[in-house]
Amino acid sequence: FAYDQGTINFSVLLGSSQIVMLQRIRETLAGRVFMYELWPLMLSELVGGEHPSPLTLLARLCEEEGDADALLSDQPPVLLGEEAYRRAFWFDYGLRWGGMPGLLELTDSDRRDWLASYANTYLE
């Protein structure tokens, strides 16, 4: 298959180098590189997405083992409806983990590892 023949109708992303930051780039890569900046997920995307819904308070009381008083002590004094709870959950999630899509399906431990690796790779 050749791109010139028009039989390829997809794009392939290879590599993860920061072209702009490479100091010793030997070629200009003019016409061969396209830079597209991907932004993290917004709160509205987290709330409206098809991610596993957080457990409601009633579901947590029924399903989680342990002392109900300890579980209830973490709750605000005023209980909100399910939609408000979902928004608050994803707001807290965004503050804690950010909006990187790859983190959604990971456990908290795996998220910490992923973010540490990200920081080591790009920020150090």
N, C-alpha and C positions, 0 to 999 in steps of 0.2 A: 504494500500500500504506500502511496506517496501523497504527501500533503498537497503537492501541485496538482494532482489529479482530482482533488476535492473529495476523496473517499474517506478521509479522516475528519470526523466532525466532533472531536473532543480535544481538550487541553490536558497536558500533563505537567504537573508541578514537580520539579526535581531540585533537590538541594534546599538548604535553608540558610545559606550565607547572606549576610547583610552586605549587599553589593556596594551600597553607599559608604560603608565603613571600611571596606577593604582598601588598605593603603598601597599595596603593591600590585594592583590589578594590571595585567599586561595588555589587555585588550579593552576597547571601549564597550564592547558588546552592543554597539548601536544596532538597533533593529532586531536583536536577538533576546532582549530581556524586557519583560513587562513587570512593572512593580505595582502590586495591588495591595493596599493596606487593609487588613482585616481588623475590625474593631471587636471588642468583647461584646458579649450579649448584654442587652439593656434589661432593666428591671421588667419592662413590659413584655419582653420576649421570654424571660424566665417565668413570669406569672402566667402568661398565655400559652406557653409551650406545652408539649405533650410529654412532660417529664412525670415520673411517678409522683403522685400527690403526697404531700406530707400527711402523716396520720393525724386525724383530729384528736382532740383531748379524750373524747369518749373511747375511740379506738385504742389510744395509748393506754388508757386505764384498763381496758379489757385484755389487751394483748401483752403488755409488758409486765414482766415479773418484778416484784419488789413492793415497796411501801407506797401506797397511794398518797400519803401525806407528803412524802419526799417529791413525788411527781407533781403534785398540786402546788408545792411551794415555789416552783419555777414559773408558775403561770401568773399572768397579770390579774389584778383584782376584778377586772371587768372582762368577761368572756365575750368575744365577738363572733359573728357568723362565720361560716366556712370560707366564704370568699375573702373576708378580711383576714382570717387566719392564714390563708394561702398567700396573700400579699405580704403579710408580716414575715412569714417563713422565708419567702424568696428574697425579701429585703435583707433580712439577717444573713441569708446565704450569700448574697452579693457582697455585703460588707466583710464577711469572713473569708470568702474564697475568690471573689472577683467574678468576672464573666467569661472565663475561658471555657468554651463548649466542651472540651475534652475532659473537664473535671466533673461533669454532671453525673456520670455513671460510676464514679470511683468512690471508694470508702474514704472516710476522713484521713486515715493513715496514708492511703495511696495519694490523696490530694496533697498532703504535706510533702511526700516524697517527690511528686511531680513538680510542685512549686519550688522546692529546693533545687532540683535539677535544672529547672528553667532559670533560676537566679544564677546558678553556677555557670550555665552555658552562655547566657546573654549579658549578664550584668557584672560579672567579674572580669 
